[in-house]
Amino acid sequence: MRSYNNLIKLNLNLRFRLVEIKDLKSVLIIGAGTMGHSIAQVYAQTGFEVDLVDTHQKKLDHALELIKSNLGVLAEFNRVQNDKIPPIIERIHLKTELKEAADEKMFVVEAVSEIPELKKQLFDQLSEFCPENAILASNTSTLDIFKITKGAKNRQRIIAHHWFAPPHIIPLVEVVPSSKTSPETVEFSVNLLKKIGKKPIVIDKFLPGYIVNRIQMALNGAMYELLARNIATPEQIDLAIKTTLGIRLPIVGIAQSQDFTGLDLVSVIMKSKGGVLPIIQEKIDSNELGAKTGKGLYDYHGKSEGEVLKKRDRLFLRQLEFLEKLTSFKRV
C-alpha cells in the first residue's frame, strides 16, 4: 500500500512538472484594460510572444494604442530604444477567443474586472482550456482569488501576481500563494518576474489589500476623514504629503522611519492612544531604540548615530533638490 501511495504521489508530481522559464516563449494576458494592456507590454518588451485577450475588439484596439503611447514615453527616458518598438508591438497578438489563445499556454495572467462571478467563470474556463500544469496568476488584491477558484482543477498552480499601475513603470509585484499553491509555482513566479525586470515580494498568505494597498487604504481613510470634517482641502492635503512623506518615504520607507523617530518615543505615542505593541516593547527592553542605539527594527551594523543620520540627510537633500526641480510640489 505504501509503495502504491508513493507511486500516486510520483505520478502527480510528474503531471505537475512546470515548464522551464528558459523554455517559456509565450504568455497569455486576459483583460485589456488599465492593468492588462500594460502587463502585456512588459512581457512583450522582454521578448515574450503575448496573446492579449478581451471580449471586445474595440477595447483591444484601444489597448494597442495605449501600449504604443507608453512605449513612446519610455523611449523619451531611454527605457526602450525607438528601433525596438515595432518588434515589441509585433509580439502582441490581439484576440477575442479565449479557447484559441489558451491552447497550450503554460503561463496566464488574468486582469479582468473585479467581479467574483466573472473571475470564477474565467478560471473554470482556463482549467478546461489550458494544460493541467499551466500556471494561472491573478492580478487581484481585493478579492480572495483562492476562495473564488476553490472548484478549479489543480489548485497548486493558482497564484496571485499583484501589479501596480502603471505596470510598465512600477517595479513591484506582490506574489501571493494559497495553502494549496505549490512551492514550485512560487519559485517559478519569483524567477519569471525577476527575468522581466520586476521586484517581487512573496506574501505568505492572502489578506485583503496585501501590503501596499492595505497601507494605501489607511492613508485614503485618513484623507477622506479630513475632507469630510472640512479640516483641509485636497490641495492642502496633497501639498502636506508631497513636502513630508513624499521626500522621506522613498529613502526610509515606513518601517525604517520608526527607527529615526526612536522606538521609545513611538511607544510613548502609542501608549497615549491606549495601545501597546509587543514587538516595540521587546525592542525597548533590549535597548534597541533605532538609529540612536545602532539597532531597532533595522540593524545598523555598528555604525554610529551620526554616520547613519548623515547618510539619511544627504539622501533626503538629493531627493528634495530633485523634486524641487521636477515639480516644485505643484499639482500635475
Secondary structure, DSSP 8 states (H G I E B T S, - for coil): -HHHHHHHHHHHHHHT----GGG--EEEEE--STTHHHHHHHHHHTT-EEEEE-S-HHHHHHHHHHHHHHHHHHHHTTSS-GGGHHHHHHTEEEES-HHHHHTT-SEEEE---S-HHHHHHHHHHHHHHS-TT-EEEE--SSS-HHHHTTTSS-GGGEEEEE--SSTTT--EEEEE--TTS-HHHHHHHHHHHHHTT-EEEE-SS--TTTTHHHHHHHHHHHHHHHHHTTSS-HHHHHHHHHTTHHHHHHHHTTHHHHHHH-HHHHHHHHHHTT---HHHHHHHHTT--BGGGTBSSSB-TT--HHHHHHHHHHHHHHHHHHHHHHTTT---
